[in-house]
């Protein structure tokens, strides 16, 4: 009899736990109820999210978000947020998801959950033209005779401090300010994500030389609040779908294999 009571008690506890779990409302349900998905990003990360001349936002992430909200039948609502406050903005419910070129790291994963990576990038180096041939990798910059610039609070900063820590490190609030240090001859190198550096180098070949082989591995993922398996399931299946039906490749080619969009950027 005691064993029977114990079995019943365990079953009841499991049922209670299951009911409690199912009662938790997914962000997915909140999005559908509201008829909109609030998407966080920090405009200025070329070509992922940028301010357009018409006052709106354009970019790779923006198009993916619009494709997603169209599939959901809800409105796309942009939430342009300073990078250092983007995770708190998500956690306090001011946006539903971060789709802003965020690298998946262990430290960030302690605070948020990530869907499967949607693109892989890495850090590359822009050099003063005079250093072309003399500097061939990040290892060559790891000396006190060189000044290396990068953006504050990014994986670029982490990579420089970890791998080029003997250099003189200059940190800036924006990537635009940091890369200008090299263009103006005030820094020897700029370390940042491959997409931004490739575009900058193609537009300013007289100002910088690009070492275009990434020296870090950085998967980018969409971030959501913890404890929401339904939303993660939707995101992973959505990504699988657009990669399978060609939508992803079309959007990728638009932003990474062409510069026709440059005229629309503010």
C-alpha positions in Angstrom: 0.0 0.0 0.0 2.8 2.4 0.9 4.4 1.6 -2.5 1.1 2.4 -4.2 0.7 5.7 -2.4 4.3 6.6 -3.4 3.6 5.8 -7.1 0.4 7.9 -7.1 2.2 10.8 -5.4 5.0 10.7 -8.0 2.5 10.6 -10.8 0.6 13.5 -9.3 3.8 15.5 -8.9 4.8 14.9 -12.5 1.3 15.9 -13.7 1.4 19.1 -11.6 4.9 19.9 -13.0 3.6 19.3 -16.6 0.6 21.5 -16.1 2.8 24.2 -14.6 5.2 24.0 -17.5 2.5 24.1 -20.1 0.9 27.1 -18.4 4.1 29.1 -19.1 3.3 31.3 -22.1 5.8 31.2 -24.9 7.0 34.4 -26.4 5.7 32.9 -29.6 2.1 33.1 -28.2 2.7 36.7 -27.1 3.8 37.7 -30.6 0.8 36.1 -32.2 -1.6 37.8 -29.6 0.0 41.2 -30.2 0.2 40.8 -33.9 3.8 42.0 -34.0 7.3 40.8 -33.3 9.6 43.3 -31.7 13.1 42.7 -33.1 16.2 44.1 -31.3 19.4 45.1 -33.2 22.0 47.8 -33.2 21.9 49.6 -36.6 25.4 50.2 -38.1 26.6 46.7 -38.5 27.1 46.5 -42.2 25.5 44.6 -44.0 23.4 43.2 -41.2 21.4 46.2 -40.0 21.8 49.8 -41.2 19.8 53.0 -41.2 18.3 53.8 -44.5 18.0 57.2 -46.2 14.2 57.0 -45.9 14.4 56.7 -42.1 13.8 53.0 -41.9 16.2 50.1 -41.5 17.7 47.7 -44.1 20.1 44.8 -44.0 20.6 41.0 -44.0 19.1 40.6 -40.5 16.2 43.0 -41.3 15.3 41.0 -44.4 15.4 37.7 -42.5 13.2 39.2 -39.7 10.7 40.5 -42.3 10.7 37.1 -44.0 10.0 35.5 -40.6 7.2 37.9 -39.6 5.6 37.4 -43.0 5.6 33.7 -42.4 4.0 34.2 -39.0 1.4 36.7 -40.3 2.5 39.4 -37.9 4.0 42.9 -38.1 7.8 43.5 -38.0 8.6 46.1 -35.4 12.2 47.3 -35.3 13.8 48.1 -31.9 17.1 49.8 -32.6 19.1 49.5 -29.4 22.7 50.4 -28.3 24.8 47.2 -28.3 25.8 47.4 -24.6 22.2 47.3 -23.6 20.7 44.9 -26.1 20.6 41.8 -23.9 19.0 43.7 -21.0 16.4 45.1 -23.5 15.5 41.5 -24.4 15.4 40.3 -20.8 13.1 43.1 -19.7 10.6 42.3 -22.4 11.2 45.4 -24.5 11.8 43.2 -27.5 11.0 39.6 -28.4 14.2 38.5 -30.1 17.7 39.8 -30.9 18.4 39.5 -34.6 21.5 41.6 -34.7 24.6 39.8 -35.8 25.2 38.5 -32.3 28.0 36.0 -31.9 27.1 32.9 -29.8 29.5 32.9 -26.8 29.5 31.0 -23.5 29.2 34.2 -21.6 26.1 35.4 -23.5 24.6 31.9 -23.4 24.5 32.1 -19.7 22.0 35.0 -20.0 20.0 34.0 -23.2 19.2 31.1 -25.4 20.4 30.9 -29.0 18.7 29.3 -32.0 21.0 27.4 -34.3 23.6 29.6 -36.1 22.3 31.3 -39.2 25.7 32.5 -40.5 29.4 32.0 -39.6 31.8 35.0 -39.5 35.2 35.7 -38.0 37.6 38.5 -37.2 39.8 39.8 -39.9 42.4 42.6 -40.1 42.5 45.9 -42.0 46.1 47.4 -42.2 47.7 50.6 -43.1 48.8 50.0 -46.7 52.5 50.5 -45.7 52.3 47.4 -43.6 51.1 45.1 -46.4 53.6 42.2 -46.7 55.2 43.0 -43.4 52.1 42.0 -41.4 50.6 38.7 -42.6 48.6 37.5 -39.6 47.4 38.6 -36.2 50.5 37.1 -34.7 52.7 39.7 -36.4 50.7 42.5 -34.7 51.3 41.1 -31.2 54.0 43.6 -30.3 54.1 46.9 -28.4 55.3 48.7 -31.6 51.8 48.4 -33.1 48.4 50.0 -32.3 45.3 48.0 -32.9 41.8 49.5 -33.0 38.5 47.8 -32.5 34.9 48.3 -31.3 34.2 48.3 -27.5 32.2 45.4 -26.2 32.5 43.1 -29.2 34.1 39.8 -30.0 36.7 41.9 -31.8 37.7 43.4 -28.5 37.9 40.0 -26.9 40.0 38.6 -29.7 42.4 41.4 -29.7 42.9 41.2 -25.9 43.3 37.4 -26.0 45.5 37.0 -29.1 47.1 40.5 -29.7 47.4 41.6 -26.1 50.9 42.9 -26.4 49.9 45.6 -28.9 48.6 49.0 -27.9 44.8 48.5 -27.9 42.5 51.4 -28.8 38.8 50.9 -28.2 36.0 52.9 -29.7 32.2 53.2 -29.4 31.6 52.5 -33.1 33.3 50.5 -35.8 33.3 53.6 -38.0 35.4 55.6 -35.5 37.8 52.7 -35.0 38.5 52.0 -38.7 39.1 55.7 -39.3 42.0 55.5 -37.0 43.7 53.2 -39.5 42.5 55.2 -42.5 43.9 58.4 -40.9 47.2 56.7 -39.9 46.6 56.9 -36.2 46.5 53.1 -35.8 48.3 50.3 -37.6 45.4 47.8 -37.7 41.7 47.5 -37.2 40.2 44.1 -36.1 36.5 43.5 -36.8 34.1 41.1 -38.4 34.8 39.9 -42.0 31.6 41.3 -43.7 32.3 44.9 -42.5 36.0 44.7 -43.3 35.5 43.2 -46.8 33.1 45.9 -47.8 35.2 48.7 -46.3 38.4 47.4 -48.1 36.6 47.2 -51.4 35.4 50.8 -51.1 38.6 52.2 -49.7 41.5 50.2 -51.3 43.9 53.2 -51.1 43.3 53.6 -47.3 43.6 50.0 -46.1 44.9 46.6 -46.9 42.7 43.6 -46.0 44.0 40.3 -44.5 40.8 38.5 -45.3 41.4 35.1 -43.7 39.4 35.1 -40.5 41.5 34.2 -37.4 38.5 33.4 -35.2 35.4 31.1 -35.5 32.2 33.0 -34.7 28.7 31.6 -35.3 26.0 34.2 -35.2 22.6 33.3 -33.7 19.2 34.7 -32.9 18.8 35.2 -29.1 15.7 34.7 -27.0 14.8 34.7 -23.3 15.6 31.4 -21.5 12.9 28.8 -20.8 11.1 29.0 -24.1 11.5 25.8 -26.1 8.5 26.5 -28.3 10.1 29.7 -29.7 13.4 28.0 -30.2 11.7 25.1 -32.0 10.0 27.6 -34.3 13.2 29.5 -35.1 15.2 26.4 -35.9 12.6 25.0 -38.2 12.1 28.4 -39.9 15.8 28.6 -40.5 15.8 25.0 -41.9 12.9 25.9 -44.2 14.4 29.1 -45.7 17.7 27.4 -46.2 15.9 24.5 -48.0 13.6 26.6 -50.2 16.3 29.0 -51.5 15.0 32.1 -49.6 18.1 32.3 -47.4 20.5 32.1 -50.4 18.6 34.9 -52.2 18.7 37.2 -49.2 22.4 36.3 -48.5 23.4 37.1 -52.1 21.6 40.4 -52.0 23.6 41.7 -49.0 27.0 39.8 -49.3 27.5 39.4 -53.0 26.4 42.8 -54.2 26.8 46.4 -53.2 23.7 47.8 -55.0 22.1 48.5 -51.6 24.8 51.0 -50.7 23.0 53.9 -52.3 20.1 53.3 -49.9 22.2 53.6 -46.7 22.1 56.7 -44.7 
